[in-house]
Amino acid sequence: MRVFRLGLARFLRTRKEAFSGKGGVVSSGRWHTAGHPIVYAAQSLSLAALEILVHLKQTRDVEPFLSYTADIPDNFILKPEPYPTRWKSRIDVSRAFGDAWLAAKAAPALRVPTILAPGEWNVLLNPLHPQFSLGWIQAGPERFAFDARLLTRKQLKSHRRRGSRVP
């Protein structure tokens, strides 16, 4: 499965840094609690961007981002069915699920649903798993820039004043 990793350039300068999982040690995410090395990736670059955008403040001054592309062999990706009940509404449930996967070391990758785009997937990577490989990385680092229209509210307000429909 091809996956995409997107993050701040200051933390992802090299492939080793980008896939170290250090960010997961520092802060919690939807599928883990802080203290666990973990890497979040997405099934498409646009989904990876959406996952970042949901956390960005509305600003024009955005730090540089870098992207990476990796091909993970399907046999290394755990695809559980079903996912825990209430994983969407209770973050403690999704975090416990991810933490248990990390502790069990059942597979180097775990496919999980995204809240932002129903039917699409994120892939969690466990960099401490013995089968995890930096050799899966096919491209990167590559510069990534968000379109300014996604980051400012000024354009949205000016569209409304002119009576324009905002797509």
PASEBA-1860 file (N, C-alpha, C; in nm, 3 decimals):
! residues 167
1> MRVFRLGL> 0.085/-0.118/0.000/0.000/0.000/0.000/0.089/0.123/0.000 ~ 0.061/0.214/-0.089/0.135/0.340/-0.092/0.076/0.434/0.012 ~ 0.164/0.495/0.093/0.121/0.590/0.195/0.205/0.716/0.186 ~ 0.151/0.823/0.245/0.215/0.954/0.239/0.229/1.010/0.379 ~ 0.346/1.065/0.405/0.378/1.125/0.534/0.404/1.272/0.510 ~ 0.341/1.357/0.588/0.355/1.502/0.573/0.377/1.561/0.711 ~ 0.471/1.654/0.720/0.496/1.717/0.849/0.587/1.838/0.836 ~ 0.607/1.903/0.948/0.693/2.022/0.952/0.836/1.986/0.913
9> ARFLRTRK> 0.892/2.068/0.826/1.027/2.042/0.776/1.130/2.035/0.888 ~ 1.112/2.114/0.991/1.213/2.116/1.098/1.220/1.983/1.173 ~ 1.116/1.901/1.162/1.116/1.770/1.228/1.139/1.653/1.132 ~ 1.127/1.679/1.002/1.131/1.570/0.904/1.241/1.590/0.799 ~ 1.353/1.645/0.838/1.458/1.677/0.741/1.514/1.554/0.669 ~ 1.520/1.443/0.738/1.574/1.321/0.678/1.470/1.209/0.688 ~ 1.490/1.105/0.610/1.400/0.990/0.616/1.399/0.928/0.755 ~ 1.517/0.920/0.814/1.528/0.862/0.948/1.449/0.944/1.050
17> EAFSGKGG> 1.460/1.077/1.043/1.384/1.164/1.133/1.234/1.152/1.107 ~ 1.196/1.151/0.980/1.054/1.150/0.943/0.983/1.023/0.988 ~ 1.056/0.914/0.998/0.996/0.786/1.034/1.048/0.732/1.168 ~ 1.095/0.823/1.253/1.147/0.783/1.384/1.038/0.760/1.487 ~ 0.926/0.828/1.470/0.818/0.819/1.568/0.835/0.912/1.686 ~ 0.934/1.000/1.683/0.961/1.088/1.797/0.844/1.179/1.831 ~ 0.768/1.220/1.730/0.652/1.305/1.758/0.551/1.237/1.849 ~ 0.536/1.106/1.835/0.444/1.031/1.919/0.489/1.020/2.063
25> VVSSGRWH> 0.619/1.034/2.084/0.671/1.031/2.220/0.633/1.160/2.291 ~ 0.634/1.269/2.217/0.609/1.402/2.274/0.461/1.431/2.294 ~ 0.377/1.392/2.197/0.235/1.426/2.210/0.145/1.312/2.164 ~ 0.025/1.313/2.218/-0.076/1.212/2.185/-0.142/1.243/2.051 ~ -0.198/1.142/1.990/-0.275/1.158/1.867/-0.405/1.080/1.878 ~ -0.480/1.077/1.771/-0.608/1.005/1.770/-0.592/0.859/1.812 ~ -0.480/0.795/1.771/-0.466/0.650/1.789/-0.354/0.611/1.886 ~ -0.305/0.703/1.969/-0.202/0.666/2.068/-0.192/0.773/2.176
33> TAGHPIVY> -0.131/0.735/2.287/-0.102/0.833/2.392/0.047/0.868/2.387 ~ 0.080/0.986/2.432/0.218/1.032/2.434/0.305/0.930/2.505 ~ 0.430/0.922/2.460/0.523/0.827/2.520/0.552/0.709/2.431 ~ 0.477/0.698/2.320/0.495/0.585/2.228/0.547/0.633/2.093 ~ 0.661/0.581/2.047/0.705/0.615/1.911/0.604/0.560/1.810 ~ 0.555/0.646/1.722/0.456/0.608/1.621/0.464/0.708/1.507 ~ 0.436/0.661/1.387/0.436/0.746/1.268/0.297/0.739/1.205 ~ 0.239/0.854/1.178/0.110/0.862/1.110/0.134/0.889/0.962
41> AAQSLSLA> 0.067/0.812/0.877/0.072/0.831/0.733/-0.071/0.819/0.680 ~ -0.092/0.856/0.555/-0.226/0.854/0.496/-0.223/0.787/0.360 ~ -0.340/0.741/0.314/-0.348/0.671/0.186/-0.329/0.763/0.066 ~ -0.339/0.894/0.089/-0.316/0.990/-0.020/-0.249/1.114/0.038 ~ -0.182/1.187/-0.048/-0.118/1.311/-0.004/-0.224/1.413/0.037 ~ -0.338/1.414/-0.032/-0.443/1.509/0.004/-0.501/1.477/0.141 ~ -0.515/1.351/0.177/-0.563/1.316/0.311/-0.458/1.354/0.415 ~ -0.332/1.331/0.386/-0.226/1.372/0.479/-0.233/1.523/0.503
49> ALEILVHL> -0.257/1.600/0.395/-0.269/1.745/0.408/-0.392/1.783/0.490 ~ -0.503/1.716/0.468/-0.624/1.743/0.544/-0.603/1.716/0.692 ~ -0.532/1.608/0.722/-0.504/1.575/0.863/-0.418/1.683/0.929 ~ -0.331/1.747/0.853/-0.251/1.858/0.907/-0.336/1.984/0.918 ~ -0.412/2.014/0.814/-0.492/2.136/0.811/-0.590/2.147/0.927 ~ -0.645/2.036/0.968/-0.743/2.039/1.076/-0.681/2.090/1.207 ~ -0.549/2.083/1.216/-0.481/2.128/1.338/-0.412/2.264/1.323 ~ -0.401/2.314/1.201/-0.334/2.443/1.181/-0.424/2.559/1.221
57> KQTRDVEP> -0.363/2.661/1.275/-0.437/2.784/1.303/-0.455/2.858/1.171 ~ -0.556/2.939/1.162/-0.579/3.019/1.042/-0.471/3.128/1.037 ~ -0.376/3.112/0.948/-0.263/3.205/0.942/-0.202/3.204/0.802 ~ -0.135/3.309/0.770/-0.060/3.315/0.644/0.085/3.271/0.666 ~ 0.129/3.274/0.790/0.267/3.244/0.824/0.280/3.097/0.864 ~ 0.285/3.010/0.764/0.293/2.867/0.789/0.436/2.821/0.765 ~ 0.487/2.743/0.858/0.622/2.689/0.844/0.630/2.596/0.724 ~ 0.750/2.574/0.672/0.766/2.480/0.560/0.733/2.336/0.600
65> FLSYTADI> 0.676/2.264/0.505/0.641/2.124/0.524/0.717/2.038/0.424 ~ 0.735/1.912/0.460/0.797/1.814/0.371/0.706/1.692/0.363 ~ 0.713/1.625/0.247/0.635/1.502/0.230/0.727/1.387/0.194 ~ 0.680/1.268/0.225/0.748/1.143/0.192/0.645/1.046/0.138 ~ 0.690/0.957/0.054/0.606/0.850/0.001/0.670/0.717/0.037 ~ 0.588/0.624/0.084/0.639/0.491/0.121/0.546/0.385/0.065 ~ 0.602/0.272/0.028/0.525/0.156/-0.016/0.542/0.047/0.089 ~ 0.433/0.019/0.159/0.436/-0.082/0.265/0.377/-0.211/0.209
73> PDNFILKP> 0.449/-0.321/0.217/0.393/-0.448/0.170/0.263/-0.480/0.244 ~ 0.160/-0.520/0.170/0.028/-0.546/0.229/0.033/-0.647/0.342 ~ 0.122/-0.746/0.332/0.128/-0.848/0.437/0.184/-0.795/0.569 ~ 0.235/-0.673/0.571/0.284/-0.611/0.694/0.182/-0.515/0.756 ~ 0.065/-0.501/0.692/-0.036/-0.407/0.741/-0.151/-0.483/0.806 ~ -0.172/-0.458/0.933/-0.284/-0.518/1.005/-0.409/-0.438/0.971 ~ -0.515/-0.509/0.929/-0.640/-0.445/0.890/-0.754/-0.503/0.974 ~ -0.766/-0.457/1.097/-0.867/-0.514/1.187/-1.010/-0.484/1.142
81> EPYPTRWK> -1.097/-0.575/1.167/-1.241/-0.557/1.145/-1.312/-0.626/1.260 ~ -1.400/-0.567/1.327/-1.433/-0.424/1.322/-1.337/-0.343/1.410 ~ -1.352/-0.212/1.402/-1.278/-0.123/1.491/-1.358/-0.107/1.620 ~ -1.293/-0.062/1.725/-1.365/-0.052/1.853/-1.490/0.036/1.842 ~ -1.592/-0.005/1.914/-1.714/0.076/1.923/-1.679/0.212/1.983 ~ -1.735/0.314/1.930/-1.718/0.452/1.978/-1.576/0.507/1.959 ~ -1.499/0.452/1.865/-1.365/0.506/1.841/-1.372/0.650/1.793 ~ -1.480/0.689/1.724/-1.494/0.827/1.675/-1.527/0.925/1.786
89> SRIDVSRA> -1.614/0.885/1.875/-1.664/0.978/1.976/-1.583/0.980/2.106 ~ -1.505/0.876/2.129/-1.427/0.869/2.253/-1.280/0.844/2.220 ~ -1.203/0.950/2.231/-1.062/0.941/2.195/-0.986/0.842/2.285 ~ -1.032/0.824/2.407/-0.966/0.727/2.495/-0.978/0.585/2.439 ~ -1.087/0.557/2.368/-1.106/0.425/2.308/-1.009/0.403/2.192 ~ -0.999/0.503/2.102/-0.906/0.487/1.989/-0.761/0.486/2.037 ~ -0.729/0.565/2.137/-0.593/0.566/2.189/-0.556/0.432/2.254 ~ -0.648/0.376/2.328/-0.622/0.246/2.392/-0.602/0.138/2.285
97> FGDAWLAA> -0.678/0.145/2.178/-0.667/0.050/2.068/-0.528/0.059/2.004 ~ -0.484/0.181/1.973/-0.352/0.201/1.914/-0.239/0.163/2.008 ~ -0.252/0.199/2.134/-0.149/0.164/2.233/-0.135/0.013/2.246 ~ -0.249/-0.058/2.243/-0.245/-0.204/2.253/-0.177/-0.265/2.131 ~ -0.205/-0.209/2.012/-0.138/-0.257/1.890/0.013/-0.235/1.899 ~ 0.055/-0.118/1.944/0.198/-0.090/1.958/0.263/-0.188/2.055 ~ 0.200/-0.212/2.167/0.257/-0.301/2.270/0.265/-0.445/2.222 ~ 0.165/-0.489/2.147/0.161/-0.629/2.100/0.262/-0.656/1.988
105> KAAPALRV> 0.302/-0.552/1.917/0.395/-0.565/1.802/0.348/-0.675/1.706 ~ 0.216/-0.677/1.681/0.157/-0.778/1.592/0.192/-0.755/1.446 ~ 0.216/-0.630/1.408/0.251/-0.595/1.270/0.319/-0.459/1.273 ~ 0.404/-0.430/1.174/0.470/-0.299/1.173/0.378/-0.184/1.130 ~ 0.261/-0.218/1.072/0.169/-0.114/1.027/0.025/-0.152/1.063 ~ -0.055/-0.050/1.090/-0.195/-0.070/1.126/-0.279/0.028/1.044 ~ -0.375/-0.025/0.969/-0.467/0.060/0.892/-0.581/0.101/0.984 ~ -0.607/0.233/0.989/-0.714/0.286/1.073/-0.798/0.385/0.992
113> PTILAPGE> -0.927/0.394/1.024/-1.011/0.491/0.953/-0.980/0.633/0.997 ~ -1.007/0.727/0.908/-0.994/0.868/0.943/-1.132/0.926/0.968 ~ -1.141/1.015/1.063/-1.268/1.083/1.091/-1.299/1.185/0.982 ~ -1.195/1.244/0.925/-1.212/1.357/0.833/-1.271/1.321/0.698 ~ -1.249/1.200/0.651/-1.296/1.159/0.519/-1.344/1.015/0.527 ~ -1.470/0.995/0.560/-1.522/0.859/0.576/-1.491/0.772/0.453 ~ -1.448/0.649/0.480/-1.413/0.558/0.372/-1.266/0.564/0.332 ~ -1.191/0.658/0.390/-1.048/0.668/0.361/-0.970/0.624/0.484
121> WNVLLNPL> -0.840/0.601/0.463/-0.758/0.535/0.566/-0.630/0.609/0.596 ~ -0.593/0.603/0.722/-0.459/0.639/0.766/-0.387/0.509/0.798 ~ -0.256/0.514/0.797/-0.176/0.397/0.833/-0.078/0.440/0.941 ~ -0.082/0.368/1.051/0.011/0.393/1.161/0.129/0.300/1.145 ~ 0.248/0.351/1.170/0.369/0.271/1.159/0.437/0.264/1.295 ~ 0.482/0.145/1.329/0.555/0.124/1.454/0.704/0.113/1.419 ~ 0.781/0.220/1.439/0.923/0.217/1.403/1.006/0.124/1.490 ~ 0.949/0.076/1.601/1.022/-0.016/1.688/0.995/-0.163/1.653
129> HPQFSLGW> 0.904/-0.186/1.563/0.873/-0.324/1.523/0.992/-0.381/1.446 ~ 1.030/-0.506/1.471/1.147/-0.564/1.404/1.135/-0.572/1.251 ~ 1.013/-0.572/1.198/0.995/-0.579/1.052/0.978/-0.443/0.986 ~ 0.975/-0.336/1.066/0.966/-0.202/1.009/1.093/-0.174/0.929 ~ 1.078/-0.108/0.814/1.194/-0.083/0.728/1.192/0.057/0.667 ~ 1.302/0.128/0.681/1.316/0.256/0.611/1.327/0.234/0.461 ~ 1.352/0.111/0.419/1.358/0.077/0.277/1.224/0.091/0.207 ~ 1.116/0.101/0.283/0.984/0.120/0.223/0.968/0.261/0.166
137> IQAGPERF> 1.051/0.354/0.212/1.039/0.493/0.168/1.087/0.503/0.024 ~ 0.999/0.550/-0.063/1.029/0.558/-0.205/1.067/0.698/-0.252 ~ 1.018/0.799/-0.182/1.045/0.938/-0.223/1.042/1.029/-0.102 ~ 1.119/1.136/-0.112/1.120/1.236/-0.007/1.261/1.251/0.050 ~ 1.284/1.363/0.110/1.187/1.467/0.136/1.159/1.554/0.013 ~ 1.033/1.593/0.000/0.990/1.685/-0.106/0.915/1.800/-0.041 ~ 0.943/1.920/-0.090/0.875/2.037/-0.034/0.725/2.027/-0.060 ~ 0.649/2.072/0.038/0.503/2.074/0.025/0.455/2.208/0.075
145> AFDARLLT> 0.369/2.272/-0.003/0.312/2.401/0.037/0.160/2.396/0.027 ~ 0.095/2.447/0.128/-0.051/2.456/0.127/-0.092/2.576/0.043 ~ -0.196/2.562/-0.033/-0.253/2.673/-0.108/-0.302/2.775/-0.004 ~ -0.265/2.900/-0.024/-0.299/3.006/0.072/-0.449/3.017/0.096 ~ -0.531/2.978/-0.002/-0.676/2.987/0.017/-0.725/2.894/0.127 ~ -0.647/2.791/0.157/-0.685/2.699/0.263/-0.649/2.751/0.401 ~ -0.568/2.854/0.406/-0.511/2.898/0.533/-0.562/3.032/0.583 ~ -0.636/3.106/0.502/-0.681/3.238/0.545/-0.832/3.248/0.541
153> RKQLKSHR> -0.882/3.330/0.628/-1.027/3.355/0.631/-1.061/3.480/0.550 ~ -0.963/3.564/0.519/-0.989/3.689/0.447/-1.057/3.662/0.314 ~ -1.008/3.564/0.240/-1.067/3.537/0.110/-1.210/3.488/0.124 ~ -1.235/3.409/0.224/-1.369/3.359/0.247/-1.464/3.476/0.274 ~ -1.421/3.571/0.356/-1.504/3.688/0.387/-1.527/3.774/0.263 ~ -1.423/3.794/0.181/-1.439/3.877/0.062/-1.531/3.811/-0.040 ~ -1.530/3.679/-0.048/-1.623/3.609/-0.136/-1.767/3.633/-0.092 ~ -1.789/3.630/0.037/-1.924/3.650/0.089/-1.973/3.792/0.064
161> RRGSRVP> -1.882/3.892/0.078/-1.921/4.030/0.055/-1.960/4.055/-0.089 ~ -1.893/3.991/-0.182/-1.920/4.008/-0.325/-2.039/3.926/-0.371 ~ -2.092/3.844/-0.281/-2.204/3.760/-0.319/-2.164/3.635/-0.396 ~ -2.034/3.605/-0.395/-1.983/3.486/-0.465/-2.012/3.362/-0.385 ~ -2.033/3.256/-0.457/-2.045/3.126/-0.391/-1.905/3.073/-0.366 ~ -1.881/3.025/-0.247/-1.753/2.962/-0.214/-1.771/2.814/-0.237 ~ -1.686/2.756/-0.323/-1.701/2.613/-0.351/-1.674/2.527/-0.231
END
